[in-house]
Amino acid sequence: MKVERVNCSELSVSQMPDGSRIVRNTEDATVLALNATAAAAWDACSSASTVAEVAEEMRRSFNPNVTEELAEASLLELQNKKLVSITGSGFKTTRREVLAGLGAVALPLVVSLTIGEQKAHAENANSGDERSKHAPRAYVPKGHQHPF
């Protein structure tokens, strides 16, 4: 089985302090948020080309407890979001096997939003409102006094 990154020329990748990545695809105007596990797999794909190599690179750079099953799950998540291409024989791991072998490593997660969806969420959250940019907001349950 061969693994390789795809569409790299259309992608802009930003590394976050917690090890996660923000990947912007200029071709289809989507933004992908990769948690640290998916980001470690994405990083591993820059030099690794098999599941075993991806798992080894993830163990070296991310967490020594990474299993081949977790690497497979990470690659499937990346493939579903069209970040990697996988050719050759199929995966052998079930979701149950991945969950059983996790330990202290989080499941890979990639969340995708289009630019339009991001704007809609921002507008619904009033993040574009001038007042909300400068005033702190706090949730105070009904019937309680403000703490200040």
Buried (B, 14 or more C-beta within 10 A) or exposed (E): BEBEEBBEEEBEBEEEEEBBBBBBBEEEEBBBBBBBBBBBBBBBBEEBEBBEBBBBBBBEEBBEEBBBBBBBBBBBBBBEBBBBBBEEEEBEBEEEBBEEBBEEBEBBBBEBBEEEEEEEEEEEEEEEEEEEEEEEEEEEEEEEEEEE
